[in-house]
Amino acid sequence: MSKIKINTVRCKGCGYCVNDCPRKALSFSGNINDKGYDTVQVDDSLCVACGTCYRVCPDSVFEILE
């Protein structure tokens, strides 16, 4: 089964992925990256690697792993 990988260094905490995830597998982590943004995290038990986060992210934060 595919998984997603999050590059938290690139994340600006915009929330597009959190709002658009159909499985509600993404949430804010509470971890602040070096740029001062609250980054996102994935709940692997809910994620089906549908690619919605990959498509809506303006900063290329997500990678879908096969």
N, CA, C and O atoms as a Tripos MOL2 file, in Angstrom:
@<TRIPOS>MOLECULE
protein
  264   263    66     0     0
PROTEIN
NO_CHARGES

@<TRIPOS>ATOM
      1 N           0.8440   -1.1830    0.0000 N.3       1 MET1
      2 CA          0.0000    0.0000    0.0000 C.3       1 MET1
      3 C           0.8880    1.2440    0.0000 C.2       1 MET1
      4 O           1.9220    1.2770    0.6670 O.2       1 MET1
      5 N           0.4810    2.2520   -0.7430 N.am      2 SER2
      6 CA          1.2320    3.4960   -0.8320 C.3       2 SER2
      7 C           1.1500    4.2900    0.4640 C.2       2 SER2
      8 O           0.2020    4.1560    1.2390 O.2       2 SER2
      9 N           2.1510    5.1080    0.6770 N.am      3 LYS3
     10 CA          2.2220    6.0030    1.8350 C.3       3 LYS3
     11 C           2.5940    7.3850    1.3320 C.2       3 LYS3
     12 O           3.0630    7.5410    0.2040 O.2       3 LYS3
     13 N           2.3830    8.3880    2.1740 N.am      4 ILE4
     14 CA          2.8500    9.7160    1.8180 C.3       4 ILE4
     15 C           3.9860   10.1210    2.7480 C.2       4 ILE4
     16 O           4.0370    9.7260    3.9120 O.2       4 ILE4
     17 N           4.8790   10.9090    2.2060 N.am      5 LYS5
     18 CA          6.0030   11.4470    2.9650 C.3       5 LYS5
     19 C           5.8460   12.9590    2.9730 C.2       5 LYS5
     20 O           5.5400   13.5590    1.9420 O.2       5 LYS5
     21 N           6.0550   13.5760    4.1290 N.am      6 ILE6
     22 CA          5.8930   15.0140    4.2820 C.3       6 ILE6
     23 C           7.2580   15.6590    4.5000 C.2       6 ILE6
     24 O           8.0200   15.2560    5.3790 O.2       6 ILE6
     25 N           7.5480   16.6640    3.6860 N.am      7 ASN7
     26 CA          8.7660   17.4500    3.8470 C.3       7 ASN7
     27 C           8.4030   18.6600    4.6990 C.2       7 ASN7
     28 O           7.9680   19.6830    4.1700 O.2       7 ASN7
     29 N           8.5760   18.5510    6.0090 N.am      8 THR8
     30 CA          8.1420   19.6010    6.9370 C.3       8 THR8
     31 C           8.9370   20.8910    6.7840 C.2       8 THR8
     32 O           8.4710   21.9540    7.1960 O.2       8 THR8
     33 N          10.1240   20.8150    6.2000 N.am      9 VAL9
     34 CA         10.9380   22.0090    5.9850 C.3       9 VAL9
     35 C          10.2470   22.9450    4.9970 C.2       9 VAL9
     36 O          10.3430   24.1650    5.1270 O.2       9 VAL9
     37 N           9.5600   22.3850    4.0210 N.am     10 ARG10
     38 CA          8.8880   23.1830    2.9850 C.3      10 ARG10
     39 C           7.4940   23.6410    3.4040 C.2      10 ARG10
     40 O           6.9470   24.5660    2.8020 O.2      10 ARG10
     41 N           6.9130   23.0190    4.4160 N.am     11 CYS11
     42 CA          5.5320   23.2990    4.8260 C.3      11 CYS11
     43 C           5.3930   24.7120    5.3890 C.2      11 CYS11
     44 O           6.1770   25.1370    6.2390 O.2      11 CYS11
     45 N           4.3670   25.4410    4.8930 N.am     12 LYS12
     46 CA          4.0730   26.7830    5.3830 C.3      12 LYS12
     47 C           2.7990   26.8150    6.2330 C.2      12 LYS12
     48 O           2.3290   27.8870    6.6140 O.2      12 LYS12
     49 N           2.2530   25.6510    6.5240 N.am     13 GLY13
     50 CA          1.0910   25.5820    7.4030 C.3      13 GLY13
     51 C          -0.1640   26.2310    6.8480 C.2      13 GLY13
     52 O          -0.9900   26.7270    7.6140 O.2      13 GLY13
     53 N          -0.3230   26.2380    5.5330 N.am     14 CYS14
     54 CA         -1.4850   26.8990    4.9230 C.3      14 CYS14
     55 C          -2.7860   26.1760    5.2360 C.2      14 CYS14
     56 O          -3.8420   26.8050    5.3100 O.2      14 CYS14
     57 N          -2.7210   24.8520    5.4240 N.am     15 GLY15
     58 CA         -3.9050   24.0820    5.7820 C.3      15 GLY15
     59 C          -4.7460   23.5790    4.6250 C.2      15 GLY15
     60 O          -5.7730   22.9390    4.8520 O.2      15 GLY15
     61 N          -4.3400   23.8510    3.3810 N.am     16 TYR16
     62 CA         -5.1140   23.3570    2.2370 C.3      16 TYR16
     63 C          -5.2610   21.8420    2.2950 C.2      16 TYR16
     64 O          -6.3450   21.3070    2.0630 O.2      16 TYR16
     65 N          -4.1760   21.1600    2.6030 N.am     17 CYS17
     66 CA         -4.2110   19.6980    2.6500 C.3      17 CYS17
     67 C          -5.0990   19.1940    3.7820 C.2      17 CYS17
     68 O          -5.8440   18.2300    3.6100 O.2      17 CYS17
     69 N          -5.0180   19.8420    4.9280 N.am     18 VAL18
     70 CA         -5.8290   19.4480    6.0870 C.3      18 VAL18
     71 C          -7.3130   19.6160    5.7590 C.2      18 VAL18
     72 O          -8.1260   18.7460    6.0700 O.2      18 VAL18
     73 N          -7.6560   20.7290    5.1350 N.am     19 ASN19
     74 CA         -9.0590   21.0050    4.8000 C.3      19 ASN19
     75 C          -9.5980   20.0950    3.7090 C.2      19 ASN19
     76 O         -10.7780   19.7440    3.7280 O.2      19 ASN19
     77 N          -8.7480   19.7030    2.7520 N.am     20 ASP20
     78 CA         -9.2220   18.9440    1.5940 C.3      20 ASP20
     79 C          -9.0920   17.4280    1.7150 C.2      20 ASP20
     80 O          -9.6370   16.7020    0.8840 O.2      20 ASP20
     81 N          -8.3930   16.9390    2.7180 N.am     21 CYS21
     82 CA         -8.1970   15.4900    2.8510 C.3      21 CYS21
     83 C          -9.5450   14.7930    3.0550 C.2      21 CYS21
     84 O         -10.2260   15.0450    4.0490 O.2      21 CYS21
     85 N          -9.9330   13.9180    2.1200 N.am     22 PRO22
     86 CA        -11.2400   13.2610    2.2370 C.3      22 PRO22
     87 C         -11.3330   12.2720    3.3940 C.2      22 PRO22
     88 O         -12.4350   11.9580    3.8450 O.2      22 PRO22
     89 N         -10.2060   11.7810    3.8780 N.am     23 ARG23
     90 CA        -10.1960   10.8080    4.9790 C.3      23 ARG23
     91 C          -9.8540   11.4440    6.3210 C.2      23 ARG23
     92 O          -9.7990   10.7560    7.3410 O.2      23 ARG23
     93 N          -9.6210   12.7670    6.3230 N.am     24 LYS24
     94 CA         -9.2330   13.4980    7.5440 C.3      24 LYS24
     95 C          -7.9870   12.8840    8.1820 C.2      24 LYS24
     96 O          -7.8790   12.7910    9.4050 O.2      24 LYS24
     97 N          -7.0380   12.4630    7.3190 N.am     25 ALA25
     98 CA         -5.8050   11.8270    7.7780 C.3      25 ALA25
     99 C          -4.7190   12.8340    8.1100 C.2      25 ALA25
    100 O          -3.7020   12.4740    8.7020 O.2      25 ALA25
    101 N          -4.9210   14.0920    7.7350 N.am     26 LEU26
    102 CA         -3.9150   15.1230    7.9840 C.3      26 LEU26
    103 C          -4.3950   16.0880    9.0550 C.2      26 LEU26
    104 O          -5.5770   16.4190    9.1380 O.2      26 LEU26
    105 N          -3.4470   16.5300    9.8700 N.am     27 SER27
    106 CA         -3.7500   17.5020   10.9200 C.3      27 SER27
    107 C          -2.4930   18.3140   11.1990 C.2      27 SER27
    108 O          -1.3940   17.9410   10.7900 O.2      27 SER27
    109 N          -2.6670   19.4160   11.8920 N.am     28 PHE28
    110 CA         -1.5030   20.1960   12.2940 C.3      28 PHE28
    111 C          -0.8140   19.4690   13.4370 C.2      28 PHE28
    112 O          -1.4630   18.9320   14.3350 O.2      28 PHE28
    113 N           0.5150   19.4620   13.3860 N.am     29 SER29
    114 CA          1.2920   18.6630   14.3390 C.3      29 SER29
    115 C           1.6070   19.3920   15.6390 C.2      29 SER29
    116 O           1.8670   18.7590   16.6620 O.2      29 SER29
    117 N           1.5840   20.7200   15.6000 N.am     30 GLY30
    118 CA          2.0210   21.4800   16.7620 C.3      30 GLY30
    119 C           3.5260   21.6820   16.7800 C.2      30 GLY30
    120 O           4.0570   22.3650   17.6550 O.2      30 GLY30
    121 N           4.2160   21.0840   15.8060 N.am     31 ASN31
    122 CA          5.6650   21.2540   15.6680 C.3      31 ASN31
    123 C           5.9340   22.4280   14.7390 C.2      31 ASN31
    124 O           5.3700   22.5060   13.6480 O.2      31 ASN31
    125 N           6.7800   23.3220   15.1640 N.am     32 ILE32
    126 CA          7.1110   24.5110   14.3930 C.3      32 ILE32
    127 C           8.4200   24.2630   13.6420 C.2      32 ILE32
    128 O           9.4230   23.8800   14.2430 O.2      32 ILE32
    129 N           8.4040   24.4830   12.3250 N.am     33 ASN33
    130 CA          9.6390   24.2830   11.5550 C.3      33 ASN33
    131 C          10.5520   25.5010   11.6770 C.2      33 ASN33
    132 O          10.2110   26.4700   12.3550 O.2      33 ASN33
    133 N          11.6910   25.4500   11.0320 N.am     34 ASP34
    134 CA         12.6930   26.5200   11.1400 C.3      34 ASP34
    135 C          12.1910   27.8650   10.6060 C.2      34 ASP34
    136 O          12.7250   28.9160   10.9620 O.2      34 ASP34
    137 N          11.1690   27.8280    9.7580 N.am     35 LYS35
    138 CA         10.6110   29.0600    9.2020 C.3      35 LYS35
    139 C           9.4940   29.6340   10.0780 C.2      35 LYS35
    140 O           8.9560   30.7020    9.7850 O.2      35 LYS35
    141 N           9.1510   28.9200   11.1500 N.am     36 GLY36
    142 CA          8.1410   29.4050   12.0860 C.3      36 GLY36
    143 C           6.7180   28.9560   11.7960 C.2      36 GLY36
    144 O           5.7690   29.5260   12.3350 O.2      36 GLY36
    145 N           6.5550   27.9410   10.9500 N.am     37 TYR37
    146 CA          5.2250   27.4610   10.5880 C.3      37 TYR37
    147 C           4.8800   26.1670   11.3260 C.2      37 TYR37
    148 O           5.7310   25.3010   11.5280 O.2      37 TYR37
    149 N           3.6130   26.0580   11.7210 N.am     38 ASP38
    150 CA          3.0820   24.8140   12.2910 C.3      38 ASP38
    151 C           2.9150   23.8390   11.1360 C.2      38 ASP38
    152 O           2.1520   24.1050   10.2080 O.2      38 ASP38
    153 N           3.6100   22.7260   11.1800 N.am     39 THR39
    154 CA          3.5990   21.7740   10.0750 C.3      39 THR39
    155 C           2.4870   20.7360   10.2390 C.2      39 THR39
    156 O           1.8560   20.6340   11.2910 O.2      39 THR39
    157 N           2.2690   19.9760    9.1790 N.am     40 VAL40
    158 CA          1.2210   18.9570    9.2020 C.3      40 VAL40
    159 C           1.8160   17.5850    9.4750 C.2      40 VAL40
    160 O           3.0160   17.3600    9.3120 O.2      40 VAL40
    161 N           0.9540   16.6850    9.8900 N.am     41 GLN41
    162 CA          1.3320   15.2920   10.1260 C.3      41 GLN41
    163 C           0.2620   14.4070    9.5230 C.2      41 GLN41
    164 O          -0.8650   14.8470    9.2950 O.2      41 GLN41
    165 N           0.6140   13.1670    9.2660 N.am     42 VAL42
    166 CA         -0.3200   12.2160    8.6620 C.3      42 VAL42
    167 C          -0.5950   11.0780    9.6350 C.2      42 VAL42
    168 O           0.3100   10.5870   10.3100 O.2      42 VAL42
    169 N          -1.8480   10.6720    9.6950 N.am     43 ASP43
    170 CA         -2.2440    9.4820   10.4500 C.3      43 ASP43
    171 C          -2.2600    8.3370    9.4430 C.2      43 ASP43
    172 O          -3.2020    8.2020    8.6610 O.2      43 ASP43
    173 N          -1.2200    7.5210    9.4670 N.am     44 ASP44
    174 CA         -1.0870    6.4400    8.4880 C.3      44 ASP44
    175 C          -2.2310    5.4370    8.5400 C.2      44 ASP44
    176 O          -2.4920    4.7520    7.5520 O.2      44 ASP44
    177 N          -2.9090    5.3400    9.6630 N.am     45 SER45
    178 CA         -4.0290    4.3930    9.7540 C.3      45 SER45
    179 C          -5.2530    4.8850    8.9810 C.2      45 SER45
    180 O          -6.1360    4.0910    8.6540 O.2      45 SER45
    181 N          -5.3150    6.1830    8.6850 N.am     46 LEU46
    182 CA         -6.4330    6.7450    7.9250 C.3      46 LEU46
    183 C          -6.0860    7.0330    6.4680 C.2      46 LEU46
    184 O          -6.9610    7.0230    5.6020 O.2      46 LEU46
    185 N          -4.8220    7.2870    6.2020 N.am     47 CYS47
    186 CA         -4.3790    7.7020    4.8670 C.3      47 CYS47
    187 C          -4.4420    6.5420    3.8780 C.2      47 CYS47
    188 O          -4.0050    5.4300    4.1730 O.2      47 CYS47
    189 N          -5.0000    6.8260    2.6900 N.am     48 VAL48
    190 CA         -5.0420    5.8410    1.6070 C.3      48 VAL48
    191 C          -4.2070    6.3030    0.4100 C.2      48 VAL48
    192 O          -4.3020    5.7280   -0.6740 O.2      48 VAL48
    193 N          -3.3920    7.3380    0.6070 N.am     49 ALA49
    194 CA         -2.5120    7.8870   -0.4290 C.3      49 ALA49
    195 C          -3.2810    8.2160   -1.7070 C.2      49 ALA49
    196 O          -2.8670    7.8550   -2.8090 O.2      49 ALA49
    197 N          -4.3980    8.9010   -1.5380 N.am     50 CYS50
    198 CA         -5.2400    9.2620   -2.6880 C.3      50 CYS50
    199 C          -4.6220   10.3570   -3.5460 C.2      50 CYS50
    200 O          -4.9710   10.4990   -4.7180 O.2      50 CYS50
    201 N          -3.6960   11.1400   -2.9620 N.am     51 GLY51
    202 CA         -3.0150   12.1800   -3.7120 C.3      51 GLY51
    203 C          -3.6440   13.5550   -3.6320 C.2      51 GLY51
    204 O          -3.1410   14.4900   -4.2550 O.2      51 GLY51
    205 N          -4.7210   13.7100   -2.8890 N.am     52 THR52
    206 CA         -5.3580   15.0220   -2.7670 C.3      52 THR52
    207 C          -4.3950   16.0330   -2.1810 C.2      52 THR52
    208 O          -4.2980   17.1510   -2.6870 O.2      52 THR52
    209 N          -3.6910   15.6740   -1.1430 N.am     53 CYS53
    210 CA         -2.7280   16.5930   -0.5140 C.3      53 CYS53
    211 C          -1.6420   16.9940   -1.5030 C.2      53 CYS53
    212 O          -1.2450   18.1580   -1.5580 O.2      53 CYS53
    213 N          -1.1730   16.0510   -2.2660 N.am     54 TYR54
    214 CA         -0.1420   16.2930   -3.2730 C.3      54 TYR54
    215 C          -0.6180   17.3190   -4.3000 C.2      54 TYR54
    216 O           0.1400   18.2020   -4.7020 O.2      54 TYR54
    217 N          -1.8710   17.1990   -4.7200 N.am     55 ARG55
    218 CA         -2.4280   18.0860   -5.7390 C.3      55 ARG55
    219 C          -2.7260   19.4920   -5.2240 C.2      55 ARG55
    220 O          -2.5480   20.4580   -5.9660 O.2      55 ARG55
    221 N          -3.1710   19.6360   -3.9870 N.am     56 VAL56
    222 CA         -3.5610   20.9610   -3.4910 C.3      56 VAL56
    223 C          -2.4170   21.7460   -2.8590 C.2      56 VAL56
    224 O          -2.5450   22.9540   -2.6650 O.2      56 VAL56
    225 N          -1.3230   21.1050   -2.5410 N.am     57 CYS57
    226 CA         -0.2200   21.7730   -1.8550 C.3      57 CYS57
    227 C           0.5370   22.7040   -2.8010 C.2      57 CYS57
    228 O           1.0700   22.2510   -3.8150 O.2      57 CYS57
    229 N           0.5920   24.0000   -2.4820 N.am     58 PRO58
    230 CA          1.3170   24.9380   -3.3440 C.3      58 PRO58
    231 C           2.8350   24.8950   -3.1610 C.2      58 PRO58
    232 O           3.5620   25.5350   -3.9200 O.2      58 PRO58
    233 N           3.3190   24.1560   -2.1730 N.am     59 ASP59
    234 CA          4.7520   24.1610   -1.8540 C.3      59 ASP59
    235 C           5.4330   22.8100   -2.0440 C.2      59 ASP59
    236 O           6.5540   22.6140   -1.5760 O.2      59 ASP59
    237 N           4.7780   21.8850   -2.7180 N.am     60 SER60
    238 CA          5.3580   20.5570   -3.0110 C.3      60 SER60
    239 C           5.8920   19.8700   -1.7580 C.2      60 SER60
    240 O           7.0180   19.3730   -1.7380 O.2      60 SER60
    241 N           5.0740   19.8510   -0.7280 N.am     61 VAL61
    242 CA          5.4490   19.2590    0.5560 C.3      61 VAL61
    243 C           5.3290   17.7300    0.5360 C.2      61 VAL61
    244 O           6.0560   17.0420    1.2520 O.2      61 VAL61
    245 N           4.4220   17.2070   -0.2760 N.am     62 PHE62
    246 CA          4.0830   15.7900   -0.2170 C.3      62 PHE62
    247 C           4.7390   14.9740   -1.3300 C.2      62 PHE62
    248 O           4.9180   15.4420   -2.4540 O.2      62 PHE62
    249 N           5.0910   13.7410   -0.9750 N.am     63 GLU63
    250 CA          5.5890   12.7740   -1.9260 C.3      63 GLU63
    251 C           4.8260   11.4790   -1.6790 C.2      63 GLU63
    252 O           4.6930   11.0460   -0.5340 O.2      63 GLU63
    253 N           4.3280   10.8630   -2.7380 N.am     64 ILE64
    254 CA          3.6160    9.6020   -2.6010 C.3      64 ILE64
    255 C           4.5960    8.4760   -2.8780 C.2      64 ILE64
    256 O           5.1820    8.4000   -3.9580 O.2      64 ILE64
    257 N           4.7690    7.6080   -1.9000 N.am     65 LEU65
    258 CA          5.7080    6.4960   -2.0030 C.3      65 LEU65
    259 C           4.9550    5.2200   -2.3620 C.2      65 LEU65
    260 O           3.9040    4.9300   -1.7900 O.2      65 LEU65
    261 N           5.4750    4.4880   -3.2780 N.am     66 GLU66
    262 CA          4.8470    3.2240   -3.6980 C.3      66 GLU66
    263 C           5.3160    2.0830   -2.8260 C.2      66 GLU66
    264 O           4.8980    0.9420   -3.0240 O.2      66 GLU66
@<TRIPOS>BOND
     1     1     2 1
     2     2     3 1
     3     3     4 2
     4     3     5 am
     5     5     6 1
     6     6     7 1
     7     7     8 2
     8     7     9 am
     9     9    10 1
    10    10    11 1
    11    11    12 2
    12    11    13 am
    13    13    14 1
    14    14    15 1
    15    15    16 2
    16    15    17 am
    17    17    18 1
    18    18    19 1
    19    19    20 2
    20    19    21 am
    21    21    22 1
    22    22    23 1
    23    23    24 2
    24    23    25 am
    25    25    26 1
    26    26    27 1
    27    27    28 2
    28    27    29 am
    29    29    30 1
    30    30    31 1
    31    31    32 2
    32    31    33 am
    33    33    34 1
    34    34    35 1
    35    35    36 2
    36    35    37 am
    37    37    38 1
    38    38    39 1
    39    39    40 2
    40    39    41 am
    41    41    42 1
    42    42    43 1
    43    43    44 2
    44    43    45 am
    45    45    46 1
    46    46    47 1
    47    47    48 2
    48    47    49 am
    49    49    50 1
    50    50    51 1
    51    51    52 2
    52    51    53 am
    53    53    54 1
    54    54    55 1
    55    55    56 2
    56    55    57 am
    57    57    58 1
    58    58    59 1
    59    59    60 2
    60    59    61 am
    61    61    62 1
    62    62    63 1
    63    63    64 2
    64    63    65 am
    65    65    66 1
    66    66    67 1
    67    67    68 2
    68    67    69 am
    69    69    70 1
    70    70    71 1
    71    71    72 2
    72    71    73 am
    73    73    74 1
    74    74    75 1
    75    75    76 2
    76    75    77 am
    77    77    78 1
    78    78    79 1
    79    79    80 2
    80    79    81 am
    81    81    82 1
    82    82    83 1
    83    83    84 2
    84    83    85 am
    85    85    86 1
    86    86    87 1
    87    87    88 2
    88    87    89 am
    89    89    90 1
    90    90    91 1
    91    91    92 2
    92    91    93 am
    93    93    94 1
    94    94    95 1
    95    95    96 2
    96    95    97 am
    97    97    98 1
    98    98    99 1
    99    99   100 2
   100    99   101 am
   101   101   102 1
   102   102   103 1
   103   103   104 2
   104   103   105 am
   105   105   106 1
   106   106   107 1
   107   107   108 2
   108   107   109 am
   109   109   110 1
   110   110   111 1
   111   111   112 2
   112   111   113 am
   113   113   114 1
   114   114   115 1
   115   115   116 2
   116   115   117 am
   117   117   118 1
   118   118   119 1
   119   119   120 2
   120   119   121 am
   121   121   122 1
   122   122   123 1
   123   123   124 2
   124   123   125 am
   125   125   126 1
   126   126   127 1
   127   127   128 2
   128   127   129 am
   129   129   130 1
   130   130   131 1
   131   131   132 2
   132   131   133 am
   133   133   134 1
   134   134   135 1
   135   135   136 2
   136   135   137 am
   137   137   138 1
   138   138   139 1
   139   139   140 2
   140   139   141 am
   141   141   142 1
   142   142   143 1
   143   143   144 2
   144   143   145 am
   145   145   146 1
   146   146   147 1
   147   147   148 2
   148   147   149 am
   149   149   150 1
   150   150   151 1
   151   151   152 2
   152   151   153 am
   153   153   154 1
   154   154   155 1
   155   155   156 2
   156   155   157 am
   157   157   158 1
   158   158   159 1
   159   159   160 2
   160   159   161 am
   161   161   162 1
   162   162   163 1
   163   163   164 2
   164   163   165 am
   165   165   166 1
   166   166   167 1
   167   167   168 2
   168   167   169 am
   169   169   170 1
   170   170   171 1
   171   171   172 2
   172   171   173 am
   173   173   174 1
   174   174   175 1
   175   175   176 2
   176   175   177 am
   177   177   178 1
   178   178   179 1
   179   179   180 2
   180   179   181 am
   181   181   182 1
   182   182   183 1
   183   183   184 2
   184   183   185 am
   185   185   186 1
   186   186   187 1
   187   187   188 2
   188   187   189 am
   189   189   190 1
   190   190   191 1
   191   191   192 2
   192   191   193 am
   193   193   194 1
   194   194   195 1
   195   195   196 2
   196   195   197 am
   197   197   198 1
   198   198   199 1
   199   199   200 2
   200   199   201 am
   201   201   202 1
   202   202   203 1
   203   203   204 2
   204   203   205 am
   205   205   206 1
   206   206   207 1
   207   207   208 2
   208   207   209 am
   209   209   210 1
   210   210   211 1
   211   211   212 2
   212   211   213 am
   213   213   214 1
   214   214   215 1
   215   215   216 2
   216   215   217 am
   217   217   218 1
   218   218   219 1
   219   219   220 2
   220   219   221 am
   221   221   222 1
   222   222   223 1
   223   223   224 2
   224   223   225 am
   225   225   226 1
   226   226   227 1
   227   227   228 2
   228   227   229 am
   229   229   230 1
   230   230   231 1
   231   231   232 2
   232   231   233 am
   233   233   234 1
   234   234   235 1
   235   235   236 2
   236   235   237 am
   237   237   238 1
   238   238   239 1
   239   239   240 2
   240   239   241 am
   241   241   242 1
   242   242   243 1
   243   243   244 2
   244   243   245 am
   245   245   246 1
   246   246   247 1
   247   247   248 2
   248   247   249 am
   249   249   250 1
   250   250   251 1
   251   251   252 2
   252   251   253 am
   253   253   254 1
   254   254   255 1
   255   255   256 2
   256   255   257 am
   257   257   258 1
   258   258   259 1
   259   259   260 2
   260   259   261 am
   261   261   262 1
   262   262   263 1
   263   263   264 2
@<TRIPOS>SUBSTRUCTURE
     1 MET1         2 RESIDUE 1 A MET
     2 SER2         6 RESIDUE 1 A SER
     3 LYS3        10 RESIDUE 1 A LYS
     4 ILE4        14 RESIDUE 1 A ILE
     5 LYS5        18 RESIDUE 1 A LYS
     6 ILE6        22 RESIDUE 1 A ILE
     7 ASN7        26 RESIDUE 1 A ASN
     8 THR8        30 RESIDUE 1 A THR
     9 VAL9        34 RESIDUE 1 A VAL
    10 ARG10       38 RESIDUE 1 A ARG
    11 CYS11       42 RESIDUE 1 A CYS
    12 LYS12       46 RESIDUE 1 A LYS
    13 GLY13       50 RESIDUE 1 A GLY
    14 CYS14       54 RESIDUE 1 A CYS
    15 GLY15       58 RESIDUE 1 A GLY
    16 TYR16       62 RESIDUE 1 A TYR
    17 CYS17       66 RESIDUE 1 A CYS
    18 VAL18       70 RESIDUE 1 A VAL
    19 ASN19       74 RESIDUE 1 A ASN
    20 ASP20       78 RESIDUE 1 A ASP
    21 CYS21       82 RESIDUE 1 A CYS
    22 PRO22       86 RESIDUE 1 A PRO
    23 ARG23       90 RESIDUE 1 A ARG
    24 LYS24       94 RESIDUE 1 A LYS
    25 ALA25       98 RESIDUE 1 A ALA
    26 LEU26      102 RESIDUE 1 A LEU
    27 SER27      106 RESIDUE 1 A SER
    28 PHE28      110 RESIDUE 1 A PHE
    29 SER29      114 RESIDUE 1 A SER
    30 GLY30      118 RESIDUE 1 A GLY
    31 ASN31      122 RESIDUE 1 A ASN
    32 ILE32      126 RESIDUE 1 A ILE
    33 ASN33      130 RESIDUE 1 A ASN
    34 ASP34      134 RESIDUE 1 A ASP
    35 LYS35      138 RESIDUE 1 A LYS
    36 GLY36      142 RESIDUE 1 A GLY
    37 TYR37      146 RESIDUE 1 A TYR
    38 ASP38      150 RESIDUE 1 A ASP
    39 THR39      154 RESIDUE 1 A THR
    40 VAL40      158 RESIDUE 1 A VAL
    41 GLN41      162 RESIDUE 1 A GLN
    42 VAL42      166 RESIDUE 1 A VAL
    43 ASP43      170 RESIDUE 1 A ASP
    44 ASP44      174 RESIDUE 1 A ASP
    45 SER45      178 RESIDUE 1 A SER
    46 LEU46      182 RESIDUE 1 A LEU
    47 CYS47      186 RESIDUE 1 A CYS
    48 VAL48      190 RESIDUE 1 A VAL
    49 ALA49      194 RESIDUE 1 A ALA
    50 CYS50      198 RESIDUE 1 A CYS
    51 GLY51      202 RESIDUE 1 A GLY
    52 THR52      206 RESIDUE 1 A THR
    53 CYS53      210 RESIDUE 1 A CYS
    54 TYR54      214 RESIDUE 1 A TYR
    55 ARG55      218 RESIDUE 1 A ARG
    56 VAL56      222 RESIDUE 1 A VAL
    57 CYS57      226 RESIDUE 1 A CYS
    58 PRO58      230 RESIDUE 1 A PRO
    59 ASP59      234 RESIDUE 1 A ASP
    60 SER60      238 RESIDUE 1 A SER
    61 VAL61      242 RESIDUE 1 A VAL
    62 PHE62      246 RESIDUE 1 A PHE
    63 GLU63      250 RESIDUE 1 A GLU
    64 ILE64      254 RESIDUE 1 A ILE
    65 LEU65      258 RESIDUE 1 A LEU
    66 GLU66      262 RESIDUE 1 A GLU
